[in-house]
Structures are given as structure tokens and as C-alpha cells.
Amino acid sequence: MIAQPGKNVAFPRWSPDGRTLPYTSFSSSGSASDFRLHTIGADGTSPRVLRAGSEADW
């Protein structure tokens, strides 16, 4: 389970090799500029933000 206080987490998908889980997050307040694309290891380690910005940026 992916949890981030004050954020909504959405669209998790396994990578083709099953090693990582990319997902998106956005502010609970609905701010259009607070969308982020993340990845995390299958074991819950190595979280990274790949991209931050508005939803239209990706």
C-alpha cells in the first residue's frame, strides 16, 4: 500500500519487469499544480519523484 499524508495516490501499475510500481499523486486540496509521477520498488524501497507539475505537463 502506498500512503502519503495529505495526498491522493492514483493509477498504480506494475512495471513490465515487476521491479517497480509507478503511480501518481496529487494534493487533497485539488491544486492543479501539485501532480507528481512517482516510482517505488516492489519491496517498498527507493521511492522517487520522476516528474512534478500540472497534469497537462505529462
Summary of the structure (lengths in Angstrom):
residues: 58
radius of gyration: 11.4
end to end distance: 24.3
largest distance: 34.2
contacts: 126
relative contact order: 0.22
helix: 5%
strand: 43%
